[in-house]
């Protein structure tokens, strides 16, 4: 916990307003920035972590000589999962 507090970056409100793209690009997923105004902490910004989706190995399925119906069966769970997220 203390390691997180000492390694936390700081940014002013002006930095956020005028340079958010650079700040966001410099952060790793899960990294936090402390936002200050007039030397007082007003909030924290944490870059969201990326959710990894494991895709089926379509190339391997094609090597076995499967037709289009196999591709549909492989893609169906991904499409169903995608609909539940949105």
N, C-alpha and C positions, 0 to 999 in steps of 0.2 A: 504494500500500500504506500509506504513512504517513497519507494522508488518511483511510483507513478506521480506523486506530488512534486518531487524534485526534478523530474524530467519533463514536466508539463510546460508547453510553450505558452507565451503570453502575447496577446495582441490587443491593441486599442480599438475602440469603436471606429475610429477613422481608418485604421488598417483594414477592418472588415468591409467598410463601405467602399473604399477605393481600391482594395486589392484582394477581394475575396477569392477570385479565380486562382491567383498565385498561391495564396495561403492554402486553399483546398488542394491544390496540386502538390504542394510540398508535404502534406500530411499522409501518413500511412493509414490504411483502414484500421479503425479502432483507436487511433491517436487523438488526444484531446488538446484543445487550446482554451486557455483562460481568457475571457474577454473583460477588459477593464475600461472604465470611464472615470477620468479625473483621479486615477490611482486606486479606485475601488472596484472590486470584482462585481460584475453585474451578471455574468453567466459563463457557461462553458459550451463549446462547440466540439462535438465528437464526430469524426468522419465515419460513416456507416461501413460496416464490414460487408464484403461481397459474399453473396450466397452462391456456392458452387453447386451446379446441377450435373450429375453424372449422366452423360449421354450414352446410349447404346452404341456398340461398335458396328456401324452400318457396313463398313468395308469388309469386316470379317464375315458378316451375314451374306454379303454378295459373293464372296469367295466360295461359299458352300453351295452356291447355285440357287439360292432361294429367290422366289419371284416377288412381285410387287405386294402381294398380300402379307408377306413377312415384314416388309418395310412399314406397312400400315400398322401391324400388330406391335412393332417396336416403337413407333411414334405415338401410338394411342395413349400410353401412360404419361408421356411427357406433356401432351396436349391437355389431358385431364388435370394434371398437376398445375399447369399454367393457368387454367381457368379458375382454380380454387384460390390462387394467389391474388388475382385482380379483383 
